[in-house]
Amino acid sequence: MVTDACNLACGYCYVDSCPDPAGAGYMKPTQVEFILKSMERENVELVHVFGGEPFLHPDIRDIVEMCTDFCGHVNIATNGTCLGEHVPWLVKNKASLSVNLVGDDPRLHGVIGCKFPLEAVAENAKGAVQAGIPVNGIVCPFPVEATPGTNAAFYASYLHRMHEATGIADFFVLYFSRLGRGKGAWERVNHGFFEPEGWISFLCALRALLREGGEPFSVFCEPAFENSVFTMLPPPPVQCEMIMRANVVIKYDMTAYPCALCIGTGDPRHSVKFDGDVDKLWAAFCDVQARAVTRSANTCKHCSTLPYCGPCVPYMQDGLKDYRCRGNTGKEIPVACPLATVRLY
């Protein structure tokens, strides 16, 4: 996380971004260099750069070039509003982009807290695609229609429109998190859409509609729950990346987290200051800690479904249980890592 500066104020974001660039925090290129040197023996395959809005960082080009030299593969998550002038050097560095395409439907304005400039973002994304940059379209669905099926029809049509407008061939459908600033948006949505039956029904209906339309693009999704429909999900014991040690997130103030969702919790148990000692970092984020945090949630500890479930540690904040769970008795759909991604279509 190279900065918390952002020129938008989307209420569904789980990062508390700063609207004032002058008062925002920025990771220095020397700090990036220090991190990369510390990670030399870790066989890093990808550096993911995000914010805030990364392209508001005055040294973003230098940072990306350092990361490219380090591992050869850099992905940048962006709201897409500032892409134009950066396209030439992004092409040179073979960077990929994940562009936020939340939508422009008036029904979404009240949820996200602002009017998203989709037309301008889509045009910028199109320019990046035409320049040869790999671009993923990021969509975070909300219940704009009455049922999972009608909502799926809305988003199937929307994905088709975004493909036509931008040329993007890969889309990611994200499961909404109410961490950080997203707590405000959570108060304005129908919670049933994000409960197991609602979300799984939506994804199944969306996949059926995409197949029916024979769409020429791919869609990946975050199932967020265990279900036989999504057989590609990893088994519950290794879902949590705190246990897998699959990644580490380092904020501009050099605070390290085992997962991006932990940034929104404000819980000091979920972070450590990064001093260059990678072994110390992994020791702090080992499975012992992950399970210790889970054990603090009594409602999970005594749940009969816990051995088959993947309760998310950052979500252990409301009533000491993963808020996606209604108190499983073994008959409901167990929760899974909300960031585990599988191909939907």
Residue frames as qw, qx, qy, qz and C-alpha x, y, z in Angstrom:
[[0.000, 0.891, 0.454, 0.000, 0.00, 0.00, 0.00],
 [0.550, 0.189, 0.012, 0.813, 2.10, 2.90, -1.31],
 [0.045, -0.141, 0.116, -0.982, -0.26, 5.72, -0.29],
 [0.087, 0.510, 0.801, -0.300, -3.64, 6.43, 1.26],
 [0.165, 0.400, -0.093, -0.897, -4.23, 9.43, -1.02],
 [0.271, 0.368, 0.849, 0.265, -7.31, 9.03, -3.22],
 [0.114, 0.039, -0.182, -0.976, -9.29, 11.38, -5.43],
 [0.555, -0.325, -0.545, -0.538, -12.50, 9.41, -4.87],
 [0.279, -0.265, 0.656, -0.649, -14.37, 8.55, -1.68],
 [0.636, -0.079, -0.643, -0.420, -16.06, 5.25, -2.46],
 [0.571, -0.466, 0.360, -0.572, -17.94, 4.10, 0.62],
 [0.987, -0.030, -0.066, -0.145, -17.48, 0.39, -0.15],
 [0.548, 0.560, -0.526, 0.329, -13.67, 0.58, 0.10],
 [0.816, -0.502, -0.259, 0.121, -12.12, -1.19, 3.11],
 [0.589, 0.004, -0.140, 0.796, -9.11, 1.19, 3.11],
 [0.119, -0.894, -0.316, 0.295, -9.63, 4.53, 4.86],
 [0.579, 0.344, 0.203, 0.711, -8.13, 6.72, 2.15],
 [0.214, -0.584, -0.184, 0.761, -7.20, 10.39, 2.53],
 [0.440, 0.782, 0.423, 0.129, -8.95, 12.88, 0.18],
 [0.005, -0.980, 0.170, 0.099, -6.23, 15.52, 0.75],
 [0.853, 0.368, -0.202, 0.311, -3.03, 14.62, -1.14],
 [0.147, 0.714, -0.402, 0.554, -1.05, 17.08, 0.99],
 [0.522, -0.510, 0.480, -0.487, -2.06, 15.30, 4.18],
 [0.974, 0.073, -0.123, -0.174, -1.74, 11.75, 2.86],
 [0.603, -0.552, 0.552, 0.163, 0.99, 9.22, 3.62],
 [0.718, 0.618, -0.287, -0.141, 3.42, 8.06, 0.93],
 [0.901, -0.246, 0.233, 0.270, 5.88, 5.19, 0.88],
 [0.016, 0.845, -0.410, -0.343, 9.33, 6.46, -0.07],
 [0.788, 0.486, -0.369, -0.079, 11.28, 4.81, -2.90],
 [0.140, 0.531, -0.765, 0.337, 14.06, 4.08, -0.37],
 [0.600, -0.151, 0.607, -0.498, 11.53, 2.15, 1.74],
 [0.892, 0.343, -0.012, -0.293, 10.44, 0.17, -1.31],
 [0.530, 0.589, -0.598, 0.121, 14.07, -0.63, -2.05],
 [0.213, -0.419, 0.756, -0.456, 14.57, -1.76, 1.57],
 [0.799, 0.048, 0.388, -0.457, 11.52, -4.05, 1.39],
 [0.839, 0.470, -0.218, -0.166, 12.59, -5.62, -1.89],
 [0.317, 0.572, -0.715, 0.247, 16.12, -6.30, -0.68],
 [0.440, -0.288, 0.690, -0.497, 14.69, -7.90, 2.47],
 [0.838, 0.203, 0.322, -0.391, 12.55, -10.21, 0.31],
 [0.334, 0.614, -0.633, -0.331, 15.31, -11.37, -2.04],
 [0.011, 0.214, -0.977, 0.024, 15.34, -14.96, -0.77],
 [0.491, 0.215, 0.617, -0.575, 11.55, -15.32, -0.71],
 [0.204, 0.149, 0.839, 0.482, 11.08, -16.13, -4.42],
 [0.296, 0.541, 0.350, -0.705, 8.50, -13.36, -4.82],
 [0.395, 0.311, 0.753, 0.425, 6.43, -13.91, -7.97],
 [0.049, 0.717, 0.455, 0.526, 4.31, -10.74, -7.96],
 [0.171, -0.215, -0.367, 0.889, 4.33, -7.29, -6.42],
 [0.033, -0.715, -0.643, -0.272, 0.84, -5.83, -6.09],
 [0.191, -0.002, -0.167, 0.967, 0.80, -2.03, -5.75],
 [0.179, -0.691, -0.635, -0.295, -2.32, -0.40, -4.32],
 [0.050, 0.269, -0.262, 0.925, -3.56, 2.54, -2.26],
 [0.068, 0.716, -0.030, -0.694, -5.51, 4.85, -2.03],
 [0.715, 0.692, 0.091, -0.045, -4.90, 5.69, -5.64],
 [0.784, -0.240, 0.235, 0.522, -1.32, 4.67, -6.57],
 [0.508, 0.488, 0.290, 0.648, -1.09, 7.06, -9.50],
 [0.172, -0.954, -0.074, -0.235, -1.36, 10.00, -7.09],
 [0.745, -0.522, 0.141, 0.391, 2.01, 8.97, -5.65],
 [0.212, 0.911, -0.250, -0.249, 4.66, 11.38, -7.03],
 [0.086, -0.580, 0.792, 0.172, 7.22, 8.56, -7.31],
 [0.864, 0.124, 0.377, -0.310, 4.94, 5.84, -8.67],
 [0.751, 0.594, -0.282, -0.061, 7.03, 5.32, -11.80],
 [0.133, 0.619, -0.726, 0.268, 10.25, 4.82, -9.83],
 [0.591, -0.228, 0.649, -0.421, 8.47, 2.43, -7.45],
 [0.897, 0.314, 0.169, -0.260, 7.01, 0.33, -10.27],
 [0.596, 0.660, -0.456, 0.047, 10.34, 0.21, -12.11],
 [0.144, -0.525, 0.772, -0.327, 12.09, -1.04, -8.95],
 [0.733, -0.018, 0.563, -0.382, 9.45, -3.72, -8.47],
 [0.831, 0.514, -0.092, -0.191, 9.68, -4.76, -12.12],
 [0.350, 0.653, -0.652, 0.159, 13.46, -5.14, -11.84],
 [0.395, -0.393, 0.722, -0.409, 12.93, -7.18, -8.66],
 [0.544, 0.064, 0.819, -0.171, 10.50, -9.87, -9.84],
 [0.068, -0.019, 0.732, 0.677, 9.39, -8.96, -13.36],
 [0.207, -0.512, -0.744, -0.375, 5.66, -8.86, -12.60],
 [0.012, -0.165, -0.417, 0.894, 3.88, -5.86, -11.10],
 [0.094, -0.607, -0.714, -0.336, 0.12, -5.37, -10.82],
 [0.031, 0.015, -0.246, 0.969, -1.37, -2.00, -9.93],
 [0.038, -0.632, -0.772, 0.059, -4.86, -1.61, -8.47],
 [0.094, -0.071, 0.051, 0.992, -6.34, 1.72, -9.54],
 [0.347, 0.584, 0.550, -0.485, -9.62, 3.59, -9.78],
 [0.547, 0.391, 0.586, 0.452, -8.63, 4.35, -13.37],
 [0.113, 0.947, 0.267, -0.140, -9.09, 8.12, -13.24],
 [0.138, -0.886, 0.327, 0.299, -5.41, 9.04, -13.70],
 [0.856, -0.005, 0.457, 0.242, -4.18, 6.46, -16.20],
 [0.596, 0.796, 0.102, 0.008, -3.71, 8.43, -19.40],
 [0.157, 0.896, -0.411, 0.062, -0.27, 9.99, -18.94],
 [0.506, -0.526, 0.680, -0.068, 1.18, 6.82, -17.41],
 [0.927, 0.279, 0.181, -0.174, 0.35, 4.37, -20.19],
 [0.605, 0.682, -0.404, 0.070, 3.67, 4.64, -22.13],
 [0.032, 0.568, -0.757, 0.319, 5.92, 3.77, -19.19],
 [0.750, -0.119, 0.514, -0.399, 3.48, 1.11, -17.94],
 [0.888, 0.436, -0.079, -0.122, 3.85, -0.60, -21.32],
 [0.386, 0.681, -0.580, 0.226, 7.63, -0.38, -21.06],
 [0.227, -0.423, 0.757, -0.443, 7.58, -1.98, -17.59],
 [0.461, -0.071, -0.841, -0.274, 5.12, -4.70, -18.66],
 [0.191, 0.017, 0.663, -0.723, 2.88, -3.85, -15.70],
 [0.195, -0.439, -0.813, -0.331, -0.68, -5.13, -15.43],
 [0.214, -0.201, 0.189, -0.937, -3.64, -3.17, -14.10],
 [0.127, -0.469, -0.867, 0.112, -6.68, -3.97, -11.97],
 [0.073, -0.199, -0.111, -0.971, -9.16, -1.20, -12.73],
 [0.164, 0.339, 0.725, -0.576, -12.15, -0.46, -10.52],
 [0.204, -0.173, -0.565, -0.780, -15.37, -0.51, -12.55],
 [0.128, 0.201, 0.786, -0.571, -17.94, -0.27, -9.77],
 [0.132, 0.558, 0.776, 0.264, -20.62, 1.17, -12.03],
 [0.007, 0.058, 0.029, 0.998, -22.66, 4.29, -12.78],
 [0.303, -0.534, -0.724, -0.314, -26.20, 3.16, -12.06],
 [0.221, -0.596, 0.109, -0.764, -27.99, 5.80, -9.93],
 [0.836, -0.462, -0.188, -0.228, -29.02, 3.07, -7.48],
 [0.824, -0.020, -0.296, 0.483, -25.35, 2.59, -6.63],
 [0.180, 0.642, -0.158, 0.728, -24.68, 6.22, -5.78],
 [0.569, -0.667, 0.095, -0.471, -26.29, 6.01, -2.36],
 [0.961, -0.240, -0.066, 0.120, -24.34, 2.86, -1.54],
 [0.761, 0.158, -0.081, 0.624, -20.86, 3.96, -2.56],
 [0.330, -0.744, -0.227, 0.535, -21.33, 7.55, -1.41],
 [0.031, -0.593, 0.301, 0.746, -20.35, 9.24, -4.66],
 [0.759, 0.591, 0.088, -0.257, -21.08, 9.31, -8.38],
 [0.688, -0.277, 0.522, 0.421, -18.43, 7.07, -9.89],
 [0.289, 0.713, -0.283, -0.572, -16.91, 8.59, -13.10],
 [0.788, 0.051, 0.609, 0.080, -17.37, 5.38, -15.07],
 [0.651, 0.748, 0.128, 0.021, -17.34, 6.93, -18.55],
 [0.119, 0.887, -0.442, 0.056, -13.91, 8.51, -18.01],
 [0.548, -0.451, 0.703, -0.042, -12.54, 5.40, -16.28],
 [0.830, 0.295, 0.474, 0.003, -13.78, 3.13, -19.07],
 [0.530, 0.841, -0.098, 0.046, -12.15, 5.36, -21.66],
 [0.125, -0.781, 0.607, -0.073, -8.83, 5.25, -19.79],
 [0.713, -0.175, 0.677, -0.053, -9.07, 1.48, -19.42],
 [0.786, 0.570, 0.240, -0.013, -9.75, 1.17, -23.15],
 [0.294, 0.886, -0.356, 0.048, -6.62, 3.20, -23.91],
 [0.392, -0.576, 0.713, -0.077, -4.55, 0.91, -21.68],
 [0.814, 0.144, 0.561, -0.055, -5.97, -2.22, -23.33],
 [0.669, 0.741, 0.057, 0.016, -5.29, -0.84, -26.80],
 [0.073, 0.851, -0.515, 0.069, -1.70, -0.08, -25.76],
 [0.721, 0.225, -0.654, 0.052, -1.22, -3.75, -24.91],
 [0.131, -0.372, 0.676, -0.622, -1.40, -3.52, -21.11],
 [0.377, -0.283, -0.881, -0.041, -3.08, -6.53, -19.42],
 [0.280, -0.250, 0.217, -0.901, -6.12, -5.03, -17.69],
 [0.199, -0.339, -0.912, 0.117, -8.51, -6.73, -15.26],
 [0.309, -0.483, -0.174, -0.801, -11.89, -5.17, -14.58],
 [0.165, -0.094, -0.818, 0.543, -12.83, -5.18, -10.90],
 [0.439, -0.414, -0.343, -0.720, -16.55, -5.22, -10.07],
 [0.019, -0.043, -0.808, 0.587, -17.98, -5.26, -6.54],
 [0.286, -0.423, -0.666, -0.543, -21.68, -6.15, -6.91],
 [0.178, 0.049, 0.552, -0.813, -24.42, -4.72, -4.72],
 [0.186, 0.444, 0.876, -0.039, -28.13, -5.63, -4.53],
 [0.141, 0.183, -0.150, -0.961, -29.61, -3.18, -7.01],
 [0.552, -0.121, -0.564, -0.603, -32.43, -5.60, -7.90],
 [0.700, -0.400, 0.165, -0.568, -34.90, -7.51, -5.74],
 [0.968, -0.143, 0.192, -0.070, -33.64, -11.08, -6.14],
 [0.519, -0.470, 0.582, 0.413, -30.29, -12.83, -6.76],
 [0.595, 0.351, 0.643, 0.332, -31.50, -13.82, -10.24],
 [0.272, 0.916, 0.258, 0.141, -32.54, -10.32, -11.33],
 [0.297, -0.874, 0.297, 0.244, -29.38, -8.91, -9.79],
 [0.632, -0.173, 0.626, 0.422, -27.36, -11.44, -11.80],
 [0.503, 0.655, 0.487, 0.283, -29.13, -10.28, -14.97],
 [0.009, -0.997, 0.008, 0.072, -28.15, -6.70, -14.15],
 [0.390, -0.718, 0.498, 0.289, -24.49, -7.56, -13.69],
 [0.684, 0.153, 0.622, 0.349, -24.33, -9.92, -16.67],
 [0.386, 0.843, 0.309, 0.211, -25.52, -7.04, -18.82],
 [0.189, -0.957, 0.185, 0.116, -23.10, -4.68, -17.11],
 [0.609, -0.406, 0.569, 0.375, -20.08, -6.94, -17.68],
 [0.608, 0.468, 0.538, 0.348, -21.08, -7.27, -21.34],
 [0.171, 0.970, 0.139, 0.103, -21.29, -3.47, -21.63],
 [0.372, -0.831, 0.353, 0.215, -17.89, -2.99, -19.97],
 [0.687, -0.074, 0.595, 0.411, -16.28, -5.54, -22.28],
 [0.479, 0.698, 0.429, 0.316, -17.74, -3.76, -25.30],
 [0.017, -0.998, -0.022, -0.054, -16.64, -0.35, -24.01],
 [0.339, -0.822, 0.448, 0.094, -13.12, -1.23, -22.89],
 [0.692, 0.469, -0.545, -0.058, -12.00, -4.45, -24.56],
 [0.312, -0.485, 0.735, -0.358, -11.21, -5.94, -21.14],
 [0.671, 0.108, -0.677, -0.284, -11.16, -9.74, -21.37],
 [0.516, -0.160, -0.771, 0.338, -10.89, -10.66, -17.68],
 [0.365, -0.621, 0.008, -0.693, -13.23, -9.50, -14.94],
 [0.325, -0.026, -0.820, 0.471, -13.12, -10.15, -11.19],
 [0.495, -0.608, -0.327, -0.528, -16.33, -10.17, -9.16],
 [0.216, 0.272, -0.670, 0.656, -15.49, -9.29, -5.57],
 [0.472, -0.586, -0.658, 0.036, -17.33, -10.14, -2.37],
 [0.082, -0.795, 0.035, -0.600, -18.09, -6.92, -0.47],
 [0.569, -0.191, -0.576, 0.555, -16.27, -6.38, 2.82],
 [0.231, -0.899, -0.262, -0.265, -17.61, -3.98, 5.41],
 [0.681, -0.376, -0.134, 0.614, -14.17, -3.44, 6.95],
 [0.311, -0.085, 0.106, 0.941, -12.83, 0.12, 7.10],
 [0.250, 0.177, -0.037, -0.951, -14.97, 2.68, 5.30],
 [0.346, -0.126, -0.807, -0.462, -17.19, -0.12, 4.01],
 [0.082, -0.325, -0.813, 0.476, -19.00, -0.15, 7.33],
 [0.257, 0.370, 0.142, -0.881, -20.98, 2.87, 6.19],
 [0.443, 0.174, -0.597, -0.645, -22.05, 1.20, 2.97],
 [0.204, -0.109, -0.969, 0.092, -23.06, -1.93, 4.88],
 [0.150, 0.359, 0.595, -0.704, -25.76, 0.08, 6.63],
 [0.420, 0.456, -0.070, -0.782, -27.33, 0.97, 3.27],
 [0.409, 0.240, -0.767, -0.433, -27.59, -2.45, 1.63],
 [0.895, -0.163, -0.059, -0.412, -29.75, -5.55, 1.86],
 [0.312, -0.576, 0.750, -0.092, -27.60, -7.88, 3.98],
 [0.859, 0.110, 0.460, -0.196, -29.38, -10.95, 2.62],
 [0.687, 0.694, -0.205, -0.068, -27.54, -10.54, -0.66],
 [0.236, 0.675, -0.660, 0.230, -24.23, -11.20, 1.10],
 [0.679, -0.303, 0.589, -0.316, -25.40, -14.14, 3.19],
 [0.371, -0.218, 0.865, 0.260, -24.54, -17.66, 1.96],
 [0.491, 0.472, 0.732, 0.019, -27.74, -18.48, 0.09],
 [0.297, 0.898, 0.143, -0.293, -28.05, -15.03, -1.50],
 [0.038, -0.762, 0.522, 0.381, -24.43, -14.76, -2.65],
 [0.376, -0.130, 0.882, 0.251, -24.09, -18.32, -3.95],
 [0.481, 0.609, 0.625, -0.088, -27.44, -18.02, -5.76],
 [0.219, 0.901, -0.088, -0.364, -26.27, -14.78, -7.37],
 [0.142, -0.582, 0.710, 0.370, -23.00, -16.32, -8.59],
 [0.446, 0.140, 0.875, 0.128, -24.73, -19.42, -9.95],
 [0.429, 0.767, 0.444, -0.174, -27.31, -17.31, -11.80],
 [0.089, 0.857, -0.308, -0.403, -24.58, -15.01, -13.14],
 [0.290, -0.338, 0.829, 0.337, -22.61, -17.98, -14.48],
 [0.480, 0.418, 0.771, 0.022, -25.72, -19.42, -16.16],
 [0.335, 0.882, 0.198, -0.268, -26.46, -16.11, -17.87],
 [0.052, -0.741, 0.533, 0.405, -22.87, -15.70, -19.06],
 [0.383, -0.069, 0.888, 0.246, -22.94, -19.22, -20.51],
 [0.454, 0.635, 0.614, -0.118, -26.27, -18.58, -22.15],
 [0.256, 0.922, -0.027, -0.289, -24.92, -15.43, -23.77],
 [0.876, 0.239, 0.113, 0.403, -21.68, -17.11, -24.85],
 [0.077, -0.987, 0.104, 0.094, -19.75, -14.08, -23.65],
 [0.778, 0.482, -0.215, 0.341, -16.22, -13.68, -25.09],
 [0.025, 0.690, -0.482, 0.539, -14.60, -12.74, -21.78],
 [0.587, -0.115, -0.753, 0.274, -13.62, -14.52, -18.56],
 [0.430, -0.690, 0.062, -0.578, -15.06, -13.91, -15.10],
 [0.490, 0.036, -0.750, 0.443, -13.43, -14.86, -11.82],
 [0.488, -0.674, -0.173, -0.527, -15.14, -14.55, -8.46],
 [0.016, 0.301, -0.752, 0.586, -14.71, -14.68, -4.70],
 [0.517, -0.355, -0.729, -0.274, -17.23, -17.35, -3.57],
 [0.209, -0.502, 0.379, -0.749, -16.68, -16.39, 0.12],
 [0.762, -0.218, 0.400, -0.461, -18.46, -19.59, 1.22],
 [0.196, -0.222, 0.942, 0.160, -17.79, -23.31, 0.93],
 [0.737, 0.350, 0.232, -0.530, -20.03, -24.92, -1.66],
 [0.707, 0.014, 0.665, 0.241, -19.78, -27.95, -3.95],
 [0.542, 0.814, 0.207, -0.022, -20.51, -25.67, -6.91],
 [0.213, 0.896, -0.377, 0.094, -17.02, -24.22, -6.58],
 [0.978, -0.163, -0.016, 0.132, -14.85, -27.31, -6.42],
 [0.628, 0.517, -0.218, 0.539, -11.65, -25.35, -7.12],
 [0.348, -0.837, 0.199, -0.373, -11.64, -23.77, -3.67],
 [0.349, 0.377, -0.785, 0.347, -8.71, -24.94, -1.53],
 [0.600, -0.417, -0.681, 0.052, -9.61, -27.14, 1.47],
 [0.371, -0.884, -0.156, -0.237, -10.53, -25.25, 4.67],
 [0.758, -0.525, -0.028, 0.387, -7.32, -25.98, 6.63],
 [0.544, -0.142, 0.238, 0.792, -5.20, -23.98, 4.18],
 [0.226, 0.810, 0.454, 0.294, -7.60, -21.31, 3.00],
 [0.224, -0.964, -0.043, 0.134, -6.38, -18.47, 5.18],
 [0.632, 0.627, -0.219, 0.399, -3.26, -16.87, 3.76],
 [0.348, -0.773, 0.422, -0.322, -2.16, -16.14, 7.32],
 [0.857, -0.246, 0.452, -0.032, -1.67, -19.89, 7.53],
 [0.854, 0.441, 0.175, 0.214, -0.42, -20.39, 3.98],
 [0.394, -0.638, 0.227, 0.621, 2.09, -17.51, 4.25],
 [0.605, 0.495, 0.505, 0.365, 1.22, -16.78, 0.64],
 [0.272, 0.692, 0.125, 0.657, 1.63, -13.02, 0.82],
 [0.382, -0.492, -0.393, 0.676, 2.41, -10.08, 3.04],
 [0.137, 0.856, 0.324, 0.379, 0.97, -6.56, 2.86],
 [0.497, -0.283, -0.212, 0.793, 3.16, -3.59, 3.80],
 [0.053, 0.926, 0.373, -0.019, 1.63, -0.17, 4.31],
 [0.387, 0.773, -0.083, 0.497, 3.33, 3.14, 3.52],
 [0.353, -0.808, 0.322, -0.346, 4.20, 3.56, 7.22],
 [0.339, 0.417, -0.834, 0.127, 6.06, 0.20, 7.12],
 [0.609, -0.127, 0.598, -0.506, 3.35, -1.60, 9.08],
 [0.254, 0.180, -0.881, -0.355, 3.03, -5.19, 7.82],
 [0.720, 0.022, 0.331, -0.609, -0.16, -7.24, 7.64],
 [0.385, -0.093, 0.904, 0.163, -0.71, -10.89, 6.67],
 [0.243, 0.523, 0.777, 0.253, -3.77, -9.99, 4.59],
 [0.054, 0.315, 0.209, 0.924, -5.18, -6.84, 2.95],
 [0.459, -0.637, -0.500, -0.366, -8.41, -7.21, 4.94],
 [0.615, -0.432, -0.435, 0.496, -6.48, -6.77, 8.19],
 [0.248, 0.208, -0.003, 0.946, -5.81, -3.12, 7.31],
 [0.328, -0.496, -0.291, -0.749, -9.42, -2.23, 8.07],
 [0.656, -0.464, -0.593, 0.052, -9.64, -3.85, 11.50],
 [0.121, -0.797, 0.251, -0.536, -7.50, -1.46, 13.52],
 [0.892, -0.447, 0.034, -0.054, -6.52, -4.47, 15.66],
 [0.024, -0.814, 0.580, 0.012, -2.83, -4.36, 16.69],
 [0.725, -0.201, 0.658, -0.008, -2.76, -8.17, 16.84],
 [0.778, 0.517, 0.353, 0.052, -3.05, -8.17, 13.06],
 [0.477, 0.831, -0.131, 0.254, 0.08, -6.15, 12.30],
 [0.729, -0.469, 0.047, 0.496, 3.78, -5.71, 13.07],
 [0.112, 0.914, -0.250, -0.299, 6.34, -3.08, 12.17],
 [0.918, 0.330, 0.031, 0.218, 8.53, -4.33, 9.34],
 [0.309, -0.858, 0.348, 0.216, 12.23, -3.96, 10.16],
 [0.411, 0.637, -0.614, -0.219, 13.63, -6.12, 7.38],
 [0.209, -0.246, 0.931, -0.169, 13.59, -9.38, 9.36],
 [0.606, 0.029, -0.501, -0.617, 11.41, -11.64, 7.20],
 [0.452, -0.087, -0.874, 0.155, 11.67, -14.62, 9.57],
 [0.009, 0.186, 0.572, -0.799, 10.30, -12.44, 12.34],
 [0.455, 0.126, -0.162, -0.867, 7.48, -11.39, 10.04],
 [0.615, -0.026, -0.710, -0.343, 6.45, -14.96, 9.23],
 [0.300, -0.115, -0.829, 0.458, 6.69, -15.91, 12.90],
 [0.206, 0.167, 0.352, -0.898, 4.22, -13.13, 13.76],
 [0.626, 0.230, -0.147, -0.731, 1.80, -14.25, 11.05],
 [0.135, 0.166, -0.972, -0.093, 2.02, -17.98, 11.56],
 [0.528, -0.333, -0.664, -0.411, -0.87, -20.38, 11.93],
 [0.393, -0.307, -0.688, 0.526, -0.46, -20.25, 15.71],
 [0.039, 0.199, 0.185, -0.962, -1.46, -16.59, 15.73],
 [0.395, -0.091, -0.498, -0.767, -4.25, -17.08, 13.22],
 [0.556, -0.330, -0.754, -0.113, -5.80, -19.85, 15.29],
 [0.291, -0.266, -0.570, 0.721, -5.25, -17.96, 18.54],
 [0.207, 0.066, -0.034, -0.976, -7.23, -15.03, 17.19],
 [0.537, -0.181, -0.628, -0.533, -9.95, -17.43, 16.05],
 [0.480, -0.278, -0.786, 0.274, -10.05, -19.05, 19.47],
 [0.038, -0.121, -0.372, 0.920, -10.79, -15.66, 21.03],
 [0.500, -0.058, -0.262, -0.823, -14.13, -15.76, 19.24],
 [0.357, -0.074, 0.841, -0.399, -16.12, -17.98, 21.58],
 [0.731, 0.367, 0.222, -0.531, -19.06, -18.32, 19.23],
 [0.649, 0.529, -0.510, -0.196, -16.71, -19.92, 16.69],
 [0.018, 0.437, -0.866, 0.243, -14.74, -21.98, 19.18],
 [0.423, 0.058, 0.802, -0.419, -17.87, -23.80, 20.31],
 [0.665, 0.416, -0.104, -0.611, -19.42, -24.12, 16.85],
 [0.827, -0.008, 0.562, 0.004, -19.87, -27.65, 15.53],
 [0.722, 0.672, 0.135, 0.091, -18.99, -26.49, 12.02],
 [0.169, -0.900, 0.352, 0.195, -15.62, -24.92, 12.94],
 [0.603, -0.300, 0.660, 0.332, -13.52, -27.92, 11.74],
 [0.534, 0.420, 0.639, 0.361, -15.09, -27.58, 8.29],
 [0.125, 0.956, 0.264, -0.002, -15.25, -23.80, 8.18],
 [0.607, 0.209, -0.026, 0.766, -12.77, -21.07, 7.28],
 [0.190, -0.914, -0.321, 0.158, -13.69, -18.19, 9.64],
 [0.478, 0.639, -0.035, 0.601, -11.92, -15.04, 8.52],
 [0.539, -0.310, -0.405, 0.670, -9.70, -13.58, 11.24],
 [0.083, 0.086, 0.010, 0.993, -10.21, -9.91, 10.24],
 [0.430, -0.416, -0.457, -0.658, -13.97, -10.45, 10.32],
 [0.558, -0.403, -0.671, 0.274, -13.83, -11.49, 13.98],
 [0.139, 0.128, -0.219, 0.957, -15.02, -8.13, 15.23],
 [0.502, -0.244, -0.079, -0.826, -18.80, -8.13, 15.48],
 [0.867, -0.273, 0.100, -0.405, -20.08, -10.32, 18.28],
 [0.365, -0.543, 0.754, 0.055, -16.73, -12.14, 18.20],
 [0.694, 0.183, 0.687, 0.112, -17.60, -14.11, 15.09],
 [0.191, 0.006, 0.599, 0.777, -17.27, -13.90, 11.34],
 [0.368, 0.325, 0.256, -0.833, -20.17, -11.63, 10.39],
 [0.466, 0.182, -0.619, -0.605, -21.03, -13.79, 7.36],
 [0.325, -0.102, -0.937, 0.078, -22.02, -16.59, 9.73],
 [0.524, -0.471, -0.117, -0.700, -25.43, -16.74, 11.42],
 [0.519, -0.398, 0.642, -0.400, -24.26, -19.33, 13.95],
 [0.594, 0.257, -0.683, -0.338, -23.68, -22.50, 12.00],
 [0.746, -0.270, 0.472, -0.385, -25.07, -25.74, 13.37],
 [0.397, -0.197, 0.859, 0.258, -23.60, -27.98, 10.69],
 [0.484, 0.538, 0.690, 0.004, -26.57, -27.56, 8.37],
 [0.267, 0.926, 0.060, -0.262, -25.65, -24.25, 6.80],
 [0.734, 0.578, -0.092, 0.344, -22.99, -23.31, 4.25],
 [0.663, -0.516, -0.054, 0.540, -19.62, -22.83, 6.02],
 [0.150, 0.964, -0.121, -0.183, -17.75, -19.60, 5.43],
 [0.855, 0.158, 0.123, 0.479, -14.50, -19.55, 3.46],
 [0.396, -0.345, 0.096, 0.846, -11.65, -17.12, 2.85],
 [0.352, 0.809, 0.328, -0.338, -13.37, -14.06, 1.30],
 [0.125, 0.786, -0.410, -0.445, -10.33, -13.44, -0.92],
 [0.491, -0.090, 0.828, 0.255, -9.99, -16.97, -2.35],
 [0.447, 0.537, -0.178, -0.693, -10.65, -16.62, -6.09],
 [0.540, 0.097, 0.817, 0.176, -11.94, -19.17, -8.58],
 [0.085, 0.048, -0.568, -0.817, -13.00, -19.03, -12.20],
 [0.492, 0.334, 0.526, -0.607, -16.74, -18.52, -12.55],
 [0.721, 0.614, 0.278, -0.158, -16.98, -18.43, -16.35]]
